Amino acid sequence: MDVKGAKGMLDQLKKRKFIVFITLIILVVISTSIYHSYKPLPDNVSFEGEEHTVSNVDFLYDLTYQKDNKEISEHSIFERIYKIIEEAEDFIVLDMFLFNGYNDGERDFPPLSENLTEALINKKNKNIDMEIVFITDQINTTYGGHNTKKLELLKDNGIRVVETNVNVLRDSNPLYSGVWRVFFQWFGQEGSGWVKNPMSENAPETTVRSYLKLLNIKANHRKVVITDKSAIISSANPHDASGFHSNVAFEVSGPIIQELLITEQAILDFSGGGELPTYDMSRTSESEEGDIKVQLLTEGKILKHVVRDIKETKQGEEIWLGMFYLAERNIVEELIEAAKRGVNINMVLDPNEHAFGQQKIGMPNRPVAAELIEEGGGNIKIKWFNTKGEQYHPKMIFLKKDDSSTIIGGSANFTKRNLDDLNLETNIKIKAPNDSEIMTEVDDYFHRLWVNEDVEYTLPFEAYADERPYLKKVMYRLQKLFGFTTY
């Protein structure tokens, strides 16, 4: 063989080795994406509690609206949270997604994060031996890119802070997750950053590595406060820039508290957070008397119950929905089928117009709303909450039947990311007679918004009718298909 032939064979061999190497890398990325999209969930994630009987559930809500050209805020959720912190005797456990004071300074926001920090520190100073645990998401430190003063203050005052290790959760963005896990996750996010923080302009600059982790979108999205006396399950964050959002919450007591602790202990188990205190079940004797049934649902179990309860609705019954994000296909399709059966469906949705000072384009609610109106046969009616820079942030469905009703509400938007065992979420399911206080309060809440008592709380569907509905419908479907979205 001459020199030229030998060189040609060597080049062919190098080319084959390169192709084999690239093929192996691609296979590793694909297999990593597949595994982390379907891997087993940690114990007590996607939790379905027992059905407990209680005598009372309190309904709390925050509303921000315009009256006589003035902004009015009727906010009660965090006032009650501060109160149950003050009333606690044995322990306090909080799990809060957004917890910081970062904002772009376009207005004076309520100092929710500062107030909650002070309430917890004051309680700890008065009760040195009380166990107080604060669980949160890494978004507040931009995934480890910097410290957060309020979290450090809690630590300095003897409060245990646990940042959730979301890496153990399933990935929701398979086209990206394999690439991030194979090539980038090993470098961490710590260090001096130079990139603008996505939270706000006055948040600390962060690293490119933090953004790379951010793109592998997942979160501990829960909003729960648990004490030895009661628990609040909410849609509200102690986040200053969220301080004017409208939200809902439910306060409950009894054995569901122990189940809440089980679901929170699951986070500590995979985040290296130690042990949580236990609930004294002897406190439950009085709460077991009553005609209200409550059940704890997290993650995918929320979807299971919402879909099943919609399926069971019959002609002439009512479904009311108050929702920040509505995009989960199983729920959308079941709502359409219910409408075709003659169920009357009324929805109050956020127009997806604003996000912390930034303009949005109405995704996903506007294309989904257009589909529901089109397919609902006249039995689906939709109004938009009349937002003025803030968000209509509840996540609640109310199924009203002849004699009894069901509420499912909490932290979970009706989206794949929130309901398909991806994010961590906590909701409560409440079943009670129609004349019970909790049901009449929720019924009154929706009626108030729907008929615009004294104030224009809601706007007709046409107020945010899309000029290019098909374009947004295509965008919505593509985002859902490929996972490049926060919903």
C-alpha positions in Angstrom: 0.0 0.0 0.0 1.4 3.4 -0.9 1.7 6.3 1.4 -1.4 8.0 -0.1 -3.5 4.9 0.5 -2.3 4.6 4.1 -3.1 8.2 4.8 -6.6 7.8 3.3 -7.3 4.7 5.6 -6.0 6.7 8.6 -8.3 9.6 7.8 -11.3 7.2 7.4 -10.5 5.6 10.8 -10.3 9.0 12.5 -13.6 10.0 10.9 -15.3 6.8 12.1 -13.9 7.3 15.6 -15.3 10.8 15.6 -18.7 9.6 14.5 -18.7 6.9 17.1 -17.7 9.4 19.8 -20.5 11.9 18.7 -23.0 9.1 18.6 -22.1 8.0 22.1 -22.4 11.5 23.4 -25.9 11.9 21.7 -27.0 8.6 23.2 -25.8 9.6 26.7 -27.7 12.9 26.4 -30.9 11.2 25.1 -30.8 8.5 27.8 -30.2 11.0 30.5 -33.1 13.1 29.3 -35.4 10.0 29.2 -34.3 8.8 32.6 -34.7 12.1 34.4 -38.1 12.7 32.7 -39.5 9.4 34.1 -37.3 8.4 37.1 -39.0 7.3 40.3 -40.3 10.0 42.6 -38.9 10.4 46.1 -41.0 8.8 48.9 -44.1 10.8 49.9 -44.0 13.0 46.8 -47.3 12.9 44.8 -49.2 12.3 48.1 -52.8 11.5 48.6 -53.9 11.8 52.2 -56.8 10.2 54.0 -60.2 11.9 54.0 -60.6 13.6 57.4 -63.7 15.0 59.0 -63.5 18.5 60.6 -65.9 21.0 61.9 -64.5 24.1 60.2 -62.3 25.3 57.4 -61.6 29.0 57.1 -61.5 30.7 53.7 -59.1 33.6 53.3 -58.6 35.8 50.3 -56.7 38.8 49.0 -58.2 41.1 46.5 -56.7 44.2 44.7 -59.0 46.3 42.6 -59.8 49.8 41.5 -62.5 51.9 43.0 -63.1 55.6 42.2 -59.7 55.7 40.5 -58.0 54.4 43.7 -56.3 51.1 44.3 -57.9 49.1 47.1 -56.3 46.1 48.7 -58.4 43.8 50.8 -55.7 41.4 52.0 -56.1 39.0 54.9 -53.9 35.9 54.1 -50.6 37.1 55.6 -52.3 38.9 58.5 -53.6 35.5 59.5 -50.3 33.8 58.9 -48.6 36.2 61.3 -51.3 35.4 63.8 -50.9 31.6 63.7 -47.2 32.1 64.0 -47.8 34.1 67.2 -50.3 31.5 68.5 -48.0 28.5 67.9 -46.8 26.6 71.0 -44.7 23.7 69.9 -43.4 24.2 66.3 -43.7 26.2 63.1 -42.9 24.8 59.6 -43.2 27.0 56.5 -42.7 26.0 52.9 -42.7 29.1 50.7 -41.7 29.3 47.0 -40.8 33.0 46.5 -39.3 34.7 49.6 -37.5 38.0 48.9 -37.9 41.7 48.6 -36.5 42.2 45.2 -38.5 44.4 42.9 -37.8 47.0 40.2 -39.0 49.9 42.4 -41.8 50.9 40.1 -44.1 51.2 43.2 -44.1 50.8 47.0 -44.8 47.1 47.5 -46.0 45.6 50.8 -42.9 44.4 52.7 -44.2 40.8 53.0 -40.8 39.2 53.2 -39.6 41.6 55.8 -42.8 41.2 57.9 -42.6 37.4 57.8 -38.9 37.5 58.7 -39.6 39.7 61.7 -42.6 37.6 62.8 -40.5 34.4 62.8 -37.5 36.0 64.5 -39.7 37.6 67.2 -41.3 34.2 67.8 -38.0 32.4 68.0 -36.6 35.1 70.4 -39.6 34.6 72.7 -39.5 30.8 72.4 -35.8 29.8 72.2 -36.5 26.1 72.3 -39.3 26.2 69.7 -38.4 24.4 66.4 -39.0 26.7 63.5 -38.2 25.4 60.0 -38.3 27.5 56.8 -38.3 25.5 53.5 -37.9 27.3 50.3 -36.9 27.1 46.6 -33.5 27.9 45.3 -34.9 30.6 43.0 -34.5 33.0 45.9 -30.7 32.6 45.7 -30.9 32.3 41.9 -30.0 28.6 42.3 -27.0 29.2 44.6 -25.6 32.2 42.7 -25.7 34.5 45.7 -26.9 34.8 49.3 -30.2 36.3 50.3 -30.2 38.6 53.3 -33.5 37.5 54.8 -32.6 33.8 54.6 -29.3 34.6 56.3 -31.1 36.5 59.0 -33.3 33.6 59.7 -30.3 31.3 60.0 -28.5 33.8 62.3 -31.5 33.7 64.6 -31.6 30.0 65.1 -34.2 29.2 62.4 -33.5 26.2 60.3 -33.5 27.1 56.6 -33.7 24.3 54.0 -33.3 25.0 50.3 -35.0 22.3 48.2 -32.8 20.0 46.2 -34.9 20.1 43.0 -32.4 18.0 41.1 -34.0 14.9 42.4 -37.4 15.8 40.8 -38.3 14.8 37.3 -37.2 17.1 34.5 -39.9 18.9 32.5 -37.8 20.2 29.6 -36.3 17.0 28.0 -34.8 18.8 25.0 -32.6 20.8 27.3 -32.4 18.7 30.5 -30.1 16.0 29.1 -27.7 18.7 27.8 -27.6 20.5 31.1 -27.2 17.4 33.2 -24.4 15.9 31.0 -22.4 19.1 30.4 -23.2 21.9 32.8 -24.6 20.8 36.2 -21.1 19.7 37.5 -19.8 23.3 37.6 -22.3 24.5 40.2 -23.7 28.1 40.3 -21.6 29.7 43.1 -19.2 32.5 42.5 -19.0 36.2 41.6 -21.6 36.9 38.9 -21.9 39.6 36.3 -25.3 38.7 34.6 -28.5 40.7 35.4 -30.6 38.8 37.8 -33.9 37.5 36.3 -35.8 38.4 39.5 -35.3 42.1 39.2 -32.8 44.9 38.5 -31.9 45.4 42.2 -31.3 41.7 42.9 -27.7 40.6 43.0 -26.0 39.9 39.7 -25.7 36.2 39.1 -23.7 33.7 37.1 -24.3 32.3 33.7 -24.3 28.9 35.4 -27.3 30.0 37.4 -29.2 30.8 34.2 -28.3 27.4 32.8 -29.9 25.8 35.8 -32.9 28.1 35.6 -33.5 26.8 32.1 -33.9 23.3 33.4 -37.2 24.6 34.8 -38.5 23.0 38.0 -39.5 24.3 41.4 -40.7 23.7 44.9 -43.8 25.8 44.3 -45.6 25.1 47.6 -47.1 27.8 49.9 -47.8 26.2 53.3 -47.6 27.3 56.9 -48.0 24.5 59.5 -48.1 24.9 63.3 -49.1 22.6 66.1 -52.5 24.3 66.1 -53.5 24.8 62.5 -52.2 25.0 58.9 -52.7 27.4 56.0 -52.6 26.1 52.4 -52.3 29.1 50.0 -51.6 30.4 46.6 -49.8 33.5 48.1 -46.0 34.0 48.2 -44.2 36.2 50.9 -42.6 38.1 48.0 -42.7 41.9 48.0 -43.3 42.2 44.2 -46.2 39.8 44.6 -47.7 41.9 47.4 -50.6 43.3 45.4 -51.6 40.0 43.8 -55.1 38.6 44.5 -54.9 35.1 46.1 -56.8 32.5 48.1 -56.0 30.3 51.1 -57.6 27.8 53.4 -56.9 27.3 57.1 -57.6 23.9 58.6 -56.7 21.9 61.7 -56.7 18.3 62.8 -54.9 15.2 61.6 -54.2 16.7 58.1 -51.4 18.6 59.9 -49.5 15.4 60.5 -49.9 14.5 56.8 -48.6 18.0 55.8 -45.6 17.3 57.9 -45.1 14.0 56.1 -45.0 15.7 52.7 -42.6 18.4 54.0 -40.4 15.8 55.6 -40.0 14.2 52.2 -38.3 17.5 51.0 -36.0 17.4 54.0 -35.1 13.8 53.3 -33.8 14.5 49.8 -32.4 18.0 50.6 -30.4 17.0 53.7 -32.6 19.0 56.0 -32.8 16.8 59.1 -36.0 15.8 60.9 -39.2 17.8 61.4 -41.2 17.9 64.6 -44.2 15.6 65.0 -47.8 16.6 65.5 -49.6 15.5 68.7 -52.5 13.5 67.4 -54.3 13.8 70.7 -55.3 17.3 69.6 -57.6 15.9 66.9 -60.5 14.6 69.1 -62.6 17.8 68.8 -61.8 18.5 65.2 -63.1 15.1 64.0 -66.6 16.2 64.8 -68.3 18.0 61.8 -69.7 17.6 58.4 -66.7 18.9 56.4 -64.3 16.4 54.8 -60.8 17.5 53.9 -58.0 15.7 52.1 -54.4 16.6 51.4 -53.3 16.3 47.7 -49.8 17.1 46.3 -48.4 17.0 42.8 -50.0 14.5 40.4 -52.7 13.5 42.9 -54.2 17.0 42.4 -54.7 16.3 38.7 -56.2 12.9 39.5 -58.9 14.4 41.7 -59.6 17.4 39.6 -60.1 15.3 36.5 -62.2 12.8 38.3 -64.4 15.4 40.0 -65.1 17.2 36.7 -66.0 13.9 35.1 -68.6 13.2 37.8 -70.5 16.5 37.2 -74.0 16.3 35.7 -76.3 18.5 33.6 -77.4 21.6 35.5 -74.5 21.5 38.0 -72.0 24.3 38.2 -68.2 24.5 38.0 -66.4 27.7 39.0 -62.8 28.3 38.3 -60.5 31.0 39.7 -57.0 30.5 38.1 -53.8 32.2 37.2 -52.6 29.6 34.6 -55.0 27.2 32.8 -53.2 25.0 30.3 -53.3 21.3 31.4 -54.9 19.4 28.4 -56.6 16.7 30.5 -58.5 19.4 32.5 -59.2 21.6 29.4 -60.7 18.5 27.6 -62.7 17.4 30.6 -64.2 20.9 31.0 -65.3 20.9 27.3 -66.9 17.5 27.8 -68.6 18.7 31.0 -70.0 21.7 29.1 -71.3 19.4 26.4 -73.2 17.4 29.1 -74.9 20.6 30.2 -72.7 21.6 33.1 -72.6 25.4 33.6 -69.0 26.5 33.8 -67.9 30.0 34.8 -64.2 31.0 35.0 -62.4 34.0 36.3 -58.9 34.0 34.8 -55.9 36.2 34.9 -55.3 37.8 31.5 -51.6 37.0 31.7 -50.9 40.6 30.9 -48.3 41.4 33.7 -45.4 39.7 35.4 -43.4 41.8 37.9 -43.4 44.9 35.8 -43.0 43.1 32.4 -45.6 42.9 29.7 -46.8 39.4 28.7 -48.6 38.3 25.6 -51.5 36.4 27.2 -50.0 33.0 27.3 -51.4 30.4 28.1 -54.8 31.6 29.2 -56.0 33.6 26.1 -55.6 30.8 23.5 -57.0 28.2 26.0 -59.9 30.5 26.8 -60.6 31.0 23.1 -60.7 27.2 22.7 -63.0 26.7 25.6 -65.5 29.4 24.4 -65.4 27.9 20.9 -65.9 24.3 22.0 -68.1 24.8 25.1 -71.4 25.0 23.3 -72.5 28.1 25.1 -72.1 26.5 28.6 -68.6 27.9 29.3 -68.4 31.6 30.3 -65.1 33.4 30.9 -64.3 36.7 32.5 -60.9 38.2 33.0 -59.9 39.7 36.3 -59.4 43.4 35.9 -55.7 43.6 36.7 -53.7 46.8 36.8 -50.2 45.6 36.9 -50.7 42.9 39.5 -51.9 39.3 39.0 -55.0 37.4 39.7 -53.1 34.6 41.3 -55.6 32.0 42.8 -55.5 28.3 41.9 -59.0 27.1 42.8 -61.9 25.0 41.4 -65.3 25.0 43.0 -67.7 22.2 41.9 -71.3 23.1 43.0 -73.8 20.3 43.1 -77.4 20.1 44.3 -76.7 19.3 48.0 -72.9 19.4 48.4 -69.9 21.0 46.9 -66.2 20.4 46.4 -63.3 22.8 46.5 -59.8 22.0 45.4 -57.3 24.8 46.0 -53.7 25.7 46.9 -50.5 26.3 45.1 -51.0 24.4 41.9 -51.9 26.1 38.6 -53.8 23.9 36.2 -50.7 23.2 34.0 -48.6 20.2 33.2 -45.6 21.6 35.1 -47.8 22.0 38.3 -49.8 18.8 38.0 -47.7 16.1 36.3 -45.3 15.3 39.2 -42.7 17.9 38.1 -43.0 20.9 40.5 -43.7 20.3 44.2 -47.3 21.5 44.9 -49.7 21.4 47.9 -53.5 21.6 47.6 -56.4 20.8 49.9 -59.7 19.2 48.8 -62.8 20.2 50.7 -66.2 18.5 50.5 -69.2 19.9 52.4 -72.9 20.6 52.3 -73.9 23.7 50.2 -75.1 25.4 53.3 -71.9 25.0 55.2 -70.0 28.2 56.0 -67.0 27.4 53.8 -69.1 26.7 50.7 -71.3 29.8 51.2 -68.2 31.9 51.5 -66.6 30.6 48.4 -69.9 30.9 46.5 -70.2 34.5 47.7 -66.6 35.2 46.6 -67.2 34.0 43.0 -70.6 35.8 42.9 -68.9 39.1 44.1 -66.4 38.9 41.3 -68.8 37.7 38.6 -71.6 40.3 39.0 -69.1 43.1 39.8 -70.7 44.2 43.1 -69.9 47.9 43.5 -66.6 47.6 41.6 -65.5 46.3 38.2 -63.6 43.3 39.4 -63.9 41.4 36.1 -64.0 42.2 32.5 -66.0 40.4 29.7 -64.2 37.8 27.6 -64.1 40.2 24.6 -61.9 42.6 26.6 -58.8 40.4 25.9 -60.0 38.9 22.6 -56.9 38.0 20.5 -56.4 39.6 17.2 -54.2 36.6 16.2 -55.8 33.7 18.1 -54.4 31.0 15.8 -50.9 32.2 16.1 -51.1 32.1 19.9 -52.8 28.7 19.8 -49.8 27.3 17.7 -47.3 28.9 20.1 -49.2 27.4 23.1 -49.2 23.9 21.6 -45.5 24.1 20.6 -44.5 25.3 24.1 -46.5 22.5 25.6 -44.9 20.0 23.3 -41.3 20.9 23.8 -41.5 22.1 27.4 -39.9 25.5 26.8 -42.3 27.3 29.1 -42.8 28.1 32.8 -46.4 26.6 32.7 
